[in-house]
């Protein structure tokens, strides 16, 4: 964990019995303390470890959310390569909604 870490999206269920939720929060806090890049955190209320193994609406929302994050990161990387970061939004704008609602809104382009 260092300042050169790439942008991160951490998704963790509050009901995870294998990897503690508090451990995920500590990881995110520590990464945010050192990283120069955004660290987005999505807390899924009641979700267990490996919640996505069985298909559900929650899984669909998370797939869309991960896709949005990766699209954002790729677009930002490409803009940075061109020297143009105008209009580069932050993943926190939608990850805050996800943390509050337990889901990630579908992308307008999906």
Secondary structure, DSSP 8 states (H G I E B T S, - for coil): --TT---EEEEEETT-SSS-HHHHHHHHHHHHHH-SS-EEEEEETT--TTGGGS--HHHHHHHHHHHHHHHHHHHHHHHHHHT--TT---THHHHHHHHHHTS----TT-
